[in-house]
Amino acid sequence: MTRRNKGDEKPRHTRVPLNKLEADPDLFQHRTVKLDNAHAEALVHVLSRGETLDPLTAWVDDRGQLIVVDGHHRLEAYRRANWTKGVPVVIHSGPEENAQFLAMSDNGKQRLQMTQEEKSNWAWRMVRDYPELTAKRIAEGPVSLRQVRNMRSTMRRLEQAGEALPDTWGMAMVMDKGNAGEWDEAQREERRVAMRAKLLEQIRAHLSLAAQRDPDMALEVVEEVMGRSRFEIAADALGYRKMTQAEIEGDDLPF
């Protein structure tokens, strides 16, 4: 997925002190949830057993600083473990846009999988922030050429309408609704995925904590927000059914 431009140095495998590594998650961490605490703790546990983590991928910026572009959870695990040995790193040089492709590499067993919404947001930011890149170049990432061309058309319409370009592809589609006519099925599904991810981002932390402390209370909150009838329809769709009074009292359990 990542090509080397003429003049770029060959990637270098080495170990560096932890304090020599920086992170810029706003630029290179394209996940909706920037830090998955459970995944970070699992990696800390791996380190505590004396096992190794996949090498981080780092890029040398114009200051000569090493910026982690892939491996943010591994970096967090090393920090939580107070790691004092050298950290295994693959170091790349070259233009920033090449580093963005490195950030989307998908070849490590300890890497969380990206959602389709996260991949779309990455492609949208590439279209927005690196206009000199061709559509074919961006489509070497995890999205189709058709989607990249659709994003470019959307960006032109928003610019012509004097709109500020948003950070996410889902929001770009919402803003473009009045300019693009009717959406096709693929665009409607993209918008639904984007809205779902945004909602998850807003409620995940609070609801997850509530579910750990008091699962029944968390479900009561969800039911109140959805309304009883919608809640029961959703539960039925997920394969759950309402217990009878006898089952609740323990006299007629289905197992």
C-alpha positions, -999 to 999 in steps of 0.1 A, spaced: 0 0 0 29 23 6 53 32 -22 87 47 -18 94 79 -37 128 84 -53 152 97 -27 133 82 3 156 61 25 150 24 28 129 15 60 152 8 89 145 -18 116 160 -8 149 153 -2 186 150 32 202 144 46 237 108 50 246 112 87 253 124 93 217 90 84 203 62 109 199 26 105 188 3 128 169 -31 110 170 -49 139 155 -28 134 123 -22 97 122 -47 80 145 -78 75 123 -99 56 147 -132 69 160 -122 59 195 -85 70 198 -77 47 227 -92 13 234 -83 8 271 -90 -29 271 -67 -35 241 -39 -14 257 -42 -34 289 -41 -67 270 -8 -55 254 6 -46 288 -2 -81 299 17 -95 269 48 -74 279 45 -86 315 48 -122 304 81 -114 287 66 -117 252 72 -92 224 50 -68 205 50 -62 168 74 -33 159 60 2 158 60 21 125 75 55 128 81 84 104 108 110 106 92 145 104 108 177 92 122 183 127 140 150 127 116 137 153 102 101 153 64 101 150 45 69 156 22 65 126 11 29 133 11 12 168 -5 38 191 -19 11 214 15 -6 215 31 27 223 6 32 251 13 -3 264 51 4 266 43 36 285 20 20 310 46 -8 315 73 18 323 94 1 296 131 8 300 145 -13 271 147 -3 235 114 -3 216 114 -22 183 106 3 155 106 4 117 116 39 107 105 55 74 113 88 58 97 108 30 67 131 25 39 133 50 13 118 26 34 86 24 33 84 62 -5 85 60 -5 53 40 18 38 65 -8 47 92 -33 25 74 -11 -6 70 -28 -38 81 -1 -64 86 3 -68 123 -13 -95 144 -16 -70 174 -33 -43 154 -70 -35 159 -90 -39 127 -103 -6 111 -140 -2 106 -154 8 72 -163 42 86 -128 48 98 -114 38 64 -138 62 47 -128 90 71 -91 84 63 -98 86 25 -119 118 30 -90 135 48 -66 124 22 -88 140 -5 -93 171 16 -58 176 29 -36 163 0 -53 177 -32 -21 170 -51 -26 133 -48 -44 115 -77 -76 96 -71 -58 64 -81 -31 70 -55 -56 74 -27 -74 43 -39 -43 23 -32 -55 26 4 -84 7 18 -112 24 -3 -123 20 -39 -115 44 -68 -152 51 -72 -155 62 -36 -125 85 -39 -140 101 -70 -173 105 -52 -155 122 -23 -137 146 -47 -171 156 -63 -186 161 -29 -156 183 -19 -160 205 -50 -197 210 -44 -191 220 -8 -163 244 -17 -185 260 -44 -213 264 -18 -188 281 5 -189 254 31 -161 246 55 -149 211 48 -157 188 78 -134 162 94 -155 131 86 -170 117 54 -203 111 71 -207 148 79 -195 158 44 -224 137 30 -249 153 53 -237 188 44 -238 179 7 -274 165 8 -289 196 -6 -264 199 -35 -261 163 -48 -297 153 -53 -309 118 -42 -284 94 -27 -279 59 -40 -281 29 -17 -243 28 -11 -243 65 -1 -273 59 23 -254 30 39 -223 51 43 -242 78 60 -259 53 83 -225 38 93 -211 72 99 -240 82 121 -238 49 140 -201 55 147 -207 91 159 -234 79 183 -211 52 196 -184 78 202 -209 99 222 -223 72 244 -197 44 245 -177 55 276 -206 64 298 -228 34 289 -199 9 291 -190 21 326 -227 20 337 -230 -16 323 -200 -27 343 -213 -12 375 -250 -20 372 -261 -38 340 -298 -36 348 -296 1 352 -278 5 319 -305 -15 301 -332 6 318 -315 37 304 -314 23 269 -351 13 272 -361 47 283 -342 64 254 -355 40 228 -391 37 242 -405 4 254 -420 -8 221 -388 0 201 -367 -16 228 -387 -48 226 -386 -49 188 -348 -45 190 -345 -72 217 -366 -96 195 -344 -89 165 -313 -98 185 -329 -131 195 -340 -122 230 -376 -128 243 -395 -115 273 -394 -139 303 -427 -152 317 -436 -145 353 -429 -182 362 -394 -179 347 -388 -147 366 -398 -164 399 -375 -194 390 -402 -220 387 -401 -226 350 -366 -218 337 -360 -227 301 -328 -247 309 
